Amino acid sequence: MDKKRKKKFEMPHTYIIIFFVVLFAALLTYIIPAGTFETKEVTYDNSGTEESRTVLVPDSFSVAEESTLQGTSLFEPFGGAGLLNYVFEGLVSGDKWGSAVGVVAFILIIGGAFGIIMKTRAVEEGILSVIDRTKGKEVLIIPIMFFLFSLGGAVFGMGEEAIAFAMILVPLVVALGYDAITGIMITYVATQIGFATSWMNPFGVAIAQGVSDVPVLSGTPFRFTMWLVFTAIGTYYTWKYASSVKKDPTRSLAYESDQYFRDDFEQKDLKVNFKFGHILVILTVVLGIAWIIWGVIQHAYYIPEIASQFFTIGLVAGMIGVIFKLNNMRVNDIAEGFAQGAKDLLPAALVVGMAKGIIIILGGDDPAAASVLNTVLHSAGQVFEGVPEVISAWLMFLFQSVFNFFVVSGSGQAALTMPLMAPLADIAGVTRQVAVLAFQLGDGLTNIIVPTSAALMGTLGAARLDWANWFRFIFKFQLLLFGLASIFIIVAVLINFN
């Protein structure tokens, strides 16, 4: 008698998931009319620097005259946004300062730069050297890295930079007996915990406070305490998970995809051969990262500058590799390494464009342009009227968490939602500081799971982990963070956080 084989459930590919979300978005355009807001310019002081943002006027919402609920067409010629146009339109949307085209270029250039660095084999030799020197102490890497990356997210809004670090640390933690998920947790997830609980993040909390007419960088003691609690819990969760994987690597959802990193080490000589040239390459990367951090903090460097900085790091590393004949490198190997590195991150770059297509189908995220998203934003605002203070604040947090799926940019979401949430907080009887807290927790923490996050998808691409497997792992941790954030929201209301 033949045994019946049960088919193992296979999670759909990220591209498939996004396609069905696009279909859902297209369906909404047949049900929900497009709306618009009037806008105004808001100027505020950010640590001595005058900043300005274009924000919506809360009571100015109106249904667009041209909105007749005809919905999204299947195909639109002449650069229109039809259902089948979502990939191309998503990829070419935006500008060099943001999603999607700027982020796509950023991901590809970072991939290319690290492709050159990997060609020198300095990273592998450095990893082997670390393993050789940290025998019995490798577990310390987890709390130290988690703390540093969380601090980076809190202080200067670190996010996309985690992609580059994942390229170095994921192979390291796999070689140490952990998995790619551990590498993602101590890099990208840590940055987003820091981002969400920050007391000074210039791209999130500072902008939200500025447009809400709340003193910029106020409420620091409460937020700093929150950051310590979230970072400690994140560190413990990661350490506990990593320890279980080290005992039994097959338990990891990344076990199959991690085979790439295991094979990479098995195919090469594992004898430590850390030469002077390798040291120079590693030093180039370290100094380059310091240059990037300095640029972000001192001069507000963003995607164009950081991408160019990483390209410079890769180019210098390649020149060192050729001069010192690292891994027998020739000049052409610099170009080949760049091409291979960009190729490795191409799937992640495509996801960024596809995810942006969701927003385009809904009409975009400009408050002054007719879109379904504006109507959803306005309708959500009506929910808070007449609701008890604690419930109202928690609903704000819930709304910001859901809305972050559509507008992942912290500064973009702040400019779009806070002008509406701040006056609603007054009506609901909660402080505007609580409304800002609901924004930053909702915006930052869901960056860890939403497939529309370019930084997340880029990091997953560097770790060679599919989003579906990542979702299966991170879902429980996301619920833990959601519960913890809810507690802080409730406490903030009870103590009249201001």
Stockholm file with secondary structure:
# STOCKHOLM 1.0

chainA/1-498         MDKKRKKKFEMPHTYIIIFFVVLFAALLTYIIPAGTFETKEVTYDNSGTEESRTVLVPDSFSVAEESTLQGTSLFEPFGGAGLLNYVFEGLVSGDKWGSAVGVVAFILIIGGAFGIIMKTRAVEEGILSVIDRTKGKEVLIIPIMFFLFSLGGAVFGMGEEAIAFAMILVPLVVALGYDAITGIMITYVATQIGFATSWMNPFGVAIAQGVSDVPVLSGTPFRFTMWLVFTAIGTYYTWKYASSVKKDPTRSLAYESDQYFRDDFEQKDLKVNFKFGHILVILTVVLGIAWIIWGVIQHAYYIPEIASQFFTIGLVAGMIGVIFKLNNMRVNDIAEGFAQGAKDLLPAALVVGMAKGIIIILGGDDPAAASVLNTVLHSAGQVFEGVPEVISAWLMFLFQSVFNFFVVSGSGQAALTMPLMAPLADIAGVTRQVAVLAFQLGDGLTNIIVPTSAALMGTLGAARLDWANWFRFIFKFQLLLFGLASIFIIVAVLINFN
#=GR chainA/1-498 SS CCCCCCCCCCCCCHHHHHHHHHHHHHHHHHHSCCEECCEEEEEEEETTEEEEEEEECGGGCEECTTCCSCCCCSCCSTTCCCGGGHHHHHHHCSCTTSTTHHHHHHHHHHHHHHHHHHHTTHHHHHHHHHHHHCTTTGGGHHHHHHHHHHHHHHHHCCCTTHHHHHHHHHHHHHHTTCCHHHHHIIIIIHHHHHHHTCSSCTTTHHHHHHHTTCCTTCCHHHHHHHHHHHHHHHHHHHHHHHHHHHHCGGGCTTTTTTHHHHHHHHTSCCSCCCCHHHHHHHHHHHHHHHHHHHHHHHHCCCHHHHHHHHHHHHHHHHHHHHHTTGGGCCHHHHHHHHHHHHHHHHHHHHHHHHHHHHHHHTTCSCTTSCBHHHHHHHHHHHTTTTCCHHHHHHHHHHHHHHHTTTCCCHHHHHHHHHHHHHHHHHHHTCCHHHHHHHHHHHHHHGGGTCTTCHHHHHHHHHHTCCHHHHHHHHHHHHHHHHHHHHHHHHHHHHTTCC
#=GC SS_cons         CCCCCCCCCCCCCHHHHHHHHHHHHHHHHHHSCCEECCEEEEEEEETTEEEEEEEECGGGCEECTTCCSCCCCSCCSTTCCCGGGHHHHHHHCSCTTSTTHHHHHHHHHHHHHHHHHHHTTHHHHHHHHHHHHCTTTGGGHHHHHHHHHHHHHHHHCCCTTHHHHHHHHHHHHHHTTCCHHHHHIIIIIHHHHHHHTCSSCTTTHHHHHHHTTCCTTCCHHHHHHHHHHHHHHHHHHHHHHHHHHHHCGGGCTTTTTTHHHHHHHHTSCCSCCCCHHHHHHHHHHHHHHHHHHHHHHHHCCCHHHHHHHHHHHHHHHHHHHHHTTGGGCCHHHHHHHHHHHHHHHHHHHHHHHHHHHHHHHTTCSCTTSCBHHHHHHHHHHHTTTTCCHHHHHHHHHHHHHHHTTTCCCHHHHHHHHHHHHHHHHHHHTCCHHHHHHHHHHHHHHGGGTCTTCHHHHHHHHHHTCCHHHHHHHHHHHHHHHHHHHHHHHHHHHHTTCC
//
